[in-house]
Amino acid sequence: MGRLWHTHGPNLESSSSKVELSIRELSQSPELRVGRHASLLVLVWRGRITEATLSRLDEIEAAVVNEVPRISVINAVVETASGEASISMMQSAAKTAARFDANVVGSATVVLGGARVVTATRMIIDGLLVLIGQADRYRLFARIDDAMTWLCKLPGQGAEVMRPEVALAVKAFVREAGN
């Protein structure tokens, strides 16, 4: 925990120095890797998701929201992600989503796996949206770039998330997670 993942973005200033941006790892387990840059949480779903996974995520999100009251989330779902969409799992996920809903500027889910993962993720996201009752700040994407573009356009988005090199840092963080 606490490791920094770096990427160098475009030179945004007239000097010759490069702008460095990092996603700080907050937690890592076989099924979920969590990182953060300012008000952006990056979640890489990569293994069997359990209620314990969701409970740990709830703790992490609470700590981040305590520090930064308005957050955005990138959920990267890779081919190895799995889990049973049981009623209790859906209720746990919905409870967490509802708990932090007022703090969320936007939440983008990027499905990087094949058709099986896309179908399963779509069912879970649709179920969650029914349970929490809001869809305007939650979207599903096939590419990180598209998700970041959408997040950047949302009202109330933090300037630190809108920097062009953030998408590069997110991609590197996801790639490092084993995608």
Secondary structure, 3 states (H helix, E strand, C coil): CCCEEEEECCCCCCCCCCCEEEEEEEEECCCEEEEEECCEEEEEECCECCHHHHHHHHHHHHHHHHHCCCEEEEEEECCCCECCCCHHHHHHHHHHHHHHHHHEEEEEEEECCCHHHHHHHHHHHHHHHHHHCCCCCEEEECCHHHHHHHHHHCCCCCCCCCCCHHHHHHHHHHHHCCC
